[in-house]
Amino acid sequence: MSDPDCLFCNIVAGNIPSTKVYEDEETYAFTDIAPAAEGHTVVVPKTHTKDVLEADPAVFAATAKTAQAVAKRVVDVLQADGVNVLNNCGPAAWQTVFHLHFHVIPRYTNKTKDSLTLPWVPHPADMVAAHAEGAP
């Protein structure tokens, strides 16, 4: 099942060119056209799925499994110092393509290969208030 108006469905179908990194029966991984770091890869399910909240658990699991395999490979092959695996779900979380996907972003201490910065400033939580609101 695909959506003819979906950018990632069109990439999977070969209607839009991409640089394939990995493919199996359920998933497709390709390099990002606006990478945050050298080796930035996007992993998608071949089945159109809007986001992590609507994903069938099997589709989510297959996509996460491929994201993990790609993460291991980019760290090994590109000799990255670390890796981020990111998912954006919904406009408030910066999702711009509404097809489930993971960004696999190799991280380097050499900042000429890596432009990603932490999007928030971590602050200690008020644990009393967090537990009063029902947080685990």
Disulfide bonds with the S-S distance in Angstrom:
none
